[in-house]
Amino acid sequence: MKKLDWYILRKFISTYIFTVLILMTVLIIIDTTEKIENFRNPVLTYRRIIMEYFVNFIPSMAIMLSPLMIFIAAVFVTSRLATHTEIVAMLSSGMSLGRIMRPYLIGATLIAAFVFWFKGWIIPPADKIRYNFQKNYVETKFYFKQLNFHTKLSPNLYAYLERYDNTIHAGYKFTLERIEGLELKEKLESPRIVWDSLKRKWTLDAFKVRVLEAGKEKVSYYPTRDTLLVMSPKDFESKSKYEEQLTISELDKYIKEQQMRGGDDIERFIVQKYERYAYPFCIIILTAMGVIVSARKSRGGTGLQIAIGFILAFIYIVLVVVSRGFAEKGGLPTYLAVWIPNILFSVLGLFMYYRVPK
């Protein structure tokens, strides 16, 4: 890299960091204003609010807004260079627009790698702490209201609960069935099942077991007993934004587990997984587009380029939301739906690159 590359890279990275800091300051003020009544809870100290909420809120929001912020940074830096006729001087010296974009793309790649690492493995544990704080002190308490709950515990084992009380971790009218092919081989029935947090086991109230073999039925009765099941109180907790609290490896494990158990709400987890991989590429794409949009010198100053930048960023966000909806509803293959915004903006970027005066 030459001095000019370092000059552009330094301006680009510093502008990105400055933009993120400014936006995060505004978001912290807005978020604090909205939650000020919740933060007045007597059990909360300033230290807990900062360490459990804001320390995890800031990096999560910064990473989420990185594509928008890096786009704005690219537009701002490039439009300033164009206004000061620096872009014209570079082009006049024989440099191509592609060559001018090199330090931007290097910076965007470094930020994209950082974002991928953070979004994949650092942010999820932080979100877990933050959402737990919100669940306890900001949001209303969650109650599991689903009736006639069915789940698959293993290839041949199925569990059923008429209802579950997540406040005392107890389920009622519990049945456990072993089915081979289309035949019911064994069925356990208990009026109540309770989670023992100390033993990390379920306690079955007095229950009966029906075994069907060779057309005959054998019924046995048993007293209260502890048992291990591939099921825990976590299965009955709120799954709101749960996919954001899992690392990439945890997402893979959860998806496989739910597919085996016949879960019917795993599309958003699959979408989240593919988004983790697509997210860094959008940073590179939006950086290139930001440079292309603002490389031309404008007599009206940088306002028009920045406005165009915001419009394109808004269109990108709309595309992300729409494509996510298609992915979760199964209208398109998940991987394709998640990548649609990147594909469309890549094509648009190439079109703009060949149209911009060089």
N, C-alpha and C positions, 0 to 999 in steps of 0.2 A: 504493500500500500504506500502511496505517495503522500506528501504533505497535504495536498488538496483533499485526498480521501479522508485523512485524519481530521482535517478541518470540518468537512461535511458531517462525518460520523460523530464528532464531538458535539456539534450543534444539534444534530438529530436526537442523540441519546439524551442530552441535557434538556432539550425542549420536551421530550416525552416524559421524563421524570418530573419536570416542573409542572406539566399539564396534569399528570396523575396526582401530584401533591395538592394542587389547587382544587381539583375536582373532589378529592377525598375530604379536604377541609370543609367544603360546602356540604357534602353528603353527611359528614359527622354532625354538623350543626343542625341540618334538617332532621336527621334520625334522632338526635338527642331531644329536639323540640317535640317530636311525635311521641317519644317514650318517657318523657320527663316524669309523668305521674307514676308509671311503673317503676322507675328508678328510685322513687321515694319510699319504696317498700322498706320497713324497718330492718329486715334481715339482710339487706344489701348494703355493703360498704362501697366507698369509692374504689377501693382496690379490687373488689370482686367485679364491679361493673366494668372497670378498665381491662382486667386480666381475663375475665371469662367472656366478655362481649366484644369490646372495641378492639382488643389485640387480635381477635379472630375475624371481626367484621372488616377491618381495614384491608388486609391482604386479599380476602375473598372478593371484595368489591373492586379492588385494584386490578386483579387478574381478570375478572369478568368484563371490565370496561377497557382492557388493554387494546383490543382491536380498534375501538373507536378513538382512543387516545393516541395511538400510534399513527392512525390515519390523519388526525388533526395535526399532529407534530410534523408529519411529512409534508402536508399542505402548507403549514405555516413557514417552515424552514425554506422550502423550495420557492414559495412565492416571495419571500424576503430576498432570496438570492436573485430571483428574476427581476424584482423591483430595482435592485442595486446593479443591474446589468451584468451580474456575475455569470449567470447562465449563458448569456449572449457571448461573453468573453470565452467561456469554456468551449462552446460550439464553434466559435470562430477559430479557435486554436486547433481544430480538427477532432475534438472529442465528440463522440456520438452520445445521444441521449441514454443509450444503454450503458455506456461507460460511466456517465454521470450518476446513473442509478446504482452503481456497484456498492459504494459505501452505505447507501440506504438499505440495500438488500442484505449486506453483511450485518448491519445493526439489527434489522428486522429478524434475521435468522437467529442471532444471539438471544434476542428477546423472546422469540417463539420457542426456542429450546428451554429457556428459563420458565416460560409460562406453562409448557407441557409438563415439566417436572413438578412445578408447584401445583397445577390443576390436577395432576394425576396422583400425587402422593402426599403433598404437604397441606393443601387446602381442605381435603375431605376430613381429616381428624380435627382441624380447626373448626370446620362447619359443624361437626358433631357436638363440640363444646358449646358453640354459639347457639345452635338450635335447641340444645338441652336447656340453656339459660332462658331462651325465649319461651320454651314450653312451660317452664316452672314459674316465670315471673312476668311474662308479657302476654302470652296467648291464653285463651280459655282452656280449661282442662279437657283432655280428650277422653271420650267414652266409646268403647267398642260396642257398636249397636247392631252389627250384623247378626242375623238369626240363621239357624241351620247352616253352620259353617262346616265346609268339607275341605279336606286337604289330603294329599298323597304323601305318605312318609317314606315309602320305599316302592320298588316296582310292583309288589304284590300286597302292600299294606296301606289301608285307607282309614282315616280318622274322621269322626263326626262329632259336633257339639251343637246342641240345640241353641244354646246361648253362652256367652262368656262375659264375666264381670272382671274388667281389667283393674278395678280399684283394689280387689282382694285376690286377684289372680286365681279365680275359680271358674270352672266350666261345668255345665249341667247337662244331664242326659248324654253322657259320653259313650260312644261306641268305637270299637276298633275291629276292623274286618280284614281278614286275609283272603284274597281272591286269586285264584289261579285260573287263567283263561277266562271263562265265563262262569265258573263255579265258585260259590261261596264255601270255603273250607272251614273257617273258624270265625267266631264272632264273640267279642267281649263287650259286656254292657255294664255300666256303672252310673248310678244316679248323680255322682259328683266327682270331679277331679280337681285337686288343689296343688298349686306349685309350692314346694318347700324350698325357700331361698337358701337355707343353710346347707341342706343336703344336695341342692341342685338337682332335685328329682321331683316327679309328680307323685302325689299320694292319691290312690284310688280308694274311694269308699267301697264298702262291701259290694262285690260284683259277682257276676256269673259269666261263665264261658261255655259257649255252645260249639261243639266240634262235630262236623259232618263228614262221615267216612262210609264209603260203600252203601250209600242210601240210608244209613242209620245216624241218629242224632244222639250225642252224649252231652248232658248238661252238668256242669260242676259249679259249686258255689264257693267263694273265697272271702275271708275277712279283709279288712282294710290293709292295703299293702302299698309300698313304694315301688315305683317302676321308672325305667329310663325310656324316653321317647325322643324321636328326632323332631321335637317340637318344644318351644319355650315361650315364655310370656312376650318375647320380642315379636313373635308372629301376630300378636294381637295389639301391638302398639301402633300409633299413627305412622303411616308410611309417607306422609307429606314430606317431600323433598329428601326422602331417605336415600335416593340414588345419588344425591350430591355429597352424602356423608361417607361414601365408600370409595376406597382407592381403586385403581384400575384392576389390580389383582383381586380385590374383594368383590368388585363388580362381576368379574368372570366367574368367581366361585358362587356368588349369589344367583346369577343367571342360570348356571348349570343346575344348581339345587332346585330352583323354582321350576325349571323345565322338567326335571325328573318328578317333581311333586305335582305337576299339572297346574301350576300357578297361572292365573288369568290376567295378571297385572304386571307383566314383565317387559312390555314394549318400551315403556319409558326408561327402564334400566338399560335396555339394549341401545336405545337412542342416546342415552348419556354416555355409554361406552364409545360409540362411534364419534360422538361430538368431541370427546377428549382428544381423539386423533386428528379430527378435522380442524379444530380450533387454532392450532399453531399455524397452519397453512393460510388461514384467513388473515393473519397478521402480515404475512409476506405479501399476499395478494393486495391487501388494502394499502400497504406501504407503496408498492409499485404504482397503484392507481393514484395515490395522493401526489406522487412526484409528477406523473403524466398530466394530471388535472391542472397543476400549478406551475408547470415549467415555462409557460408562455408569459411574457411580460405584459402587464395590463396597465393602461393609463389610469384606470380607476382605483389602483392600489390592490391590496390583498383581500379586501372584503368579499369580492365576487368569488374568488377561488375558495375561500373558507366556507362561504355559503354553499357552493357546489359540493364541497367536501361533506358538509353536514347532510345535505340532501341524499348523496350517494350512501353515506353511512346509515341514514334512516331507512333507505330502500333495502340495504343489506339486512338490517335488523328485522324488517318486515318479512323478508324472504326466509330468514332463519326460523321465525315463529310459524310461518305457513308450512314450511317443509317439515318442521317438527310435528305439526298437527297431522300431516299426511303419514309420517313415519309411525306415530303412535296409534293411528286408526287403521294401519295396515293397507292404505291405499297404494303405497309404493314400497319397494324393498327398502329396508331401514338404512342400509349403507348408502343407497342412491339418494334417498330423500335428504339425508344429513349433508351430503356433499353437493347438492343442487346449488346452494348459494355460492360456494367456492367455484363451481364449474361455470356458472353464469357470469360471475364477476371476472373470472379469468378470461373468458371470451370477450367480455366488454373491455377489459384492460388491454388485450391484444389489439382490438379494433381501435381504441383510443391511441395506442402507441403508434400505430401506422398512420393515423390521421393527424397527429400533432406535427406542426412544422419543425423541421430539424435543420 
